[in-house]
């Protein structure tokens, strides 16, 4: 089974081509710092070829949801060190996903009740998730041109902190409607400076962040996560094919670990058949490095996409959430645990570290 074959990813030999996808679980402790329960959760899944953590905001301004972990304080670095130490003890490789929510936040989550920031002052549809429950999104404040270098520095400092916390690499969250994605798409970016307008300007922010992060973490230790066809968080672009083709070309100049691509509209994942869509197929042809695909794959679909050469690695979300020993289950053709949606976000060990391993599966 190609899915269970080893793969050389930058300086790391992965034991298989199965990646644990980043999944927000809203279980960070006080001060948005990971705790022992989080370390156990990730270590249970160290059989993955690569673990990518849930998103960690690079500054207090980057917070978008309650109880998300950060990577900007000494307490958070220490909490993440619990995670990396235990994952490494169990033979795993782990990358931290770096994140800034941009407009997908609320003043109640921001320092001093500030207005969330974005490329342009365009209010998203829907509600923010706050400690007081759902609250309507507000119109964000458009970042001034002179503020953008400080946001890039936040990603750089987050990478320095990730390295101090013992991570093997980092992934830039440029997908699913958060700040970097907001700069990419013309539905959220209507700027008239060097960060808006033509696709080369809208891609500039991501490319500058990528360069800053690689300068810290090194070659083969930085991944980028994109979602060309996902409208989640009220996202839209008038010409996604042109935008993401240009972006793939631009990313080729960096020694990335991988490009991690969401193939689908996450609101309609049931329609996924395991094939790349036309836009991501073009991105796959342009990008010269390791291509990681994500889209609600099961074992057979994942095996087919690897055999066709459409991807090098496959990331799994809910299957890894509910099956900590997913590679072993695939190798033995064992039955799978069903994920419990009621425990996806927030809470304690229930639905987090208590899913049974294959030896106990009925």
ABEGO torsion letter per residue (X at the ends): XAAABBBBBEABBBABABBBBBBBAGABBBGGBBBAAAAAAAAAAAABABBBBBBBBABAAABABBGBBBAABAAAAAAAAAAAAAAAAAGBBBBBBBBBAEABBBAAABBGGBBBBBABBBBBBEBBBBAAEBBBBBBBBBBBAAAAAAAAAAAAAAAAAAAAAGBABBBBBABGGBAAAAAABAAABABABAABEBAAAAAAAAAAAAAAAAAAAEBGABBBBBBAABABGGBBBABAAAAAAAAAAAAAABBBABBBBBABBAAAAAABAGBBBAAAAAAAAABABBBBBBGGBBAAAAAAAAAAGABABBBBBAAAAABAAAAAAAAAGBBBBBBBAAAABEEBABGAAABBBAAABX
